[in-house]
């Protein structure tokens, strides 16, 4: 039995109806936008996200990857890496005619969906640069990881069990990383203007925000 078949076999009729509507990447994003942002220090597998209707960026990326898999894409994620004054942020990746797009759950307005129009993974990640900032208005994105294929964890039932999710998180810390900025670029960065900062925090769950210095 495949991982997708194992997942599908556990769905209720109501859950099947919900997922039947997630027929393209943007509809998957819309579902993630409709559920609450998790402030709990726990990981939820895709099945649990569906049932609890709550997720943070890690849970959301895995859920999106699983849903993308159900419609024919590979379940692949990448981790965007900040400096030490912010949280990292995971994306579920997909490609259409060779171009990269992404689905994500975020507490920030600008760190979610990207259309599949980017020629490379770096180009996709850089599209998040200006929106990747902390509550102090500091632009914090510094790098990203190589894509991680979640089929590597099929034998551990990552789509239906929370048991191996910590292992997936640990793997993202060990795979190849790519820097985006030189030290000179970092030193010259401006802060985010107040209008953009407020826009990025629209609807944010305050308890889930990284607070620099805490």
C-alpha positions, 0 to 999 in steps of 0.5 A: 500500500502506498503512503497516499493510499494509507492516508486516504484509507483513514479519511472520513466521508467529510474529510474526503469531501474537503480534500476533493476540493483541494485540486490545485496548489492555490486551493491548498493554500486557501485551506491553510489560510482558513485554519488557525495558526498553531502556537503549540510547541508540537508537530502535527502530521498532515492527517492531524492538521486536517482533523485539528484545523491548526498548524504552524509553518512546519505542519503547514508545509508537510500538509501542503506537501501531502496534498500536492502529492495527492494531485500529482506533485512530489512531496518536497519542502525547503527551509528558509533560514534567517539570522539568529533574530527570527524563526526559520520558515518551511515551504512546500514546493511544486513545479509547473512546466519546470517553474517553481512555486510554493505553498506555506502556512505563515503568521506573516502575510507575505510568507505564504503562496507563490505562483509557479513562475520562478526559474530556480529555487533561489529565485523563488526564495528571493521572492520572499526576501523583502517580506521576511522580517521580524517584529522589530522590522529587521530583514532576516532571511539569510539562506535556504536548504536544498529541497528535501523529498519527503518520500524518504520518510514514507516507511515511517508514515509521515502523512498519518503519524506524528512519530517521525516528524522530529526526525524530519525537522532534524534532517532539515538541519543537516542537508545542504545550505545556501547563503543568499547575502554577503556580509557587506549586503547584510551590513547595508540592509535597511529596516522595514517601513512601518506600513509594510510591517503593519501589513505583514502582521495583519491577522498575526497570532501574537503568541506565535511571533518570534520576539528578538531578545527573548 
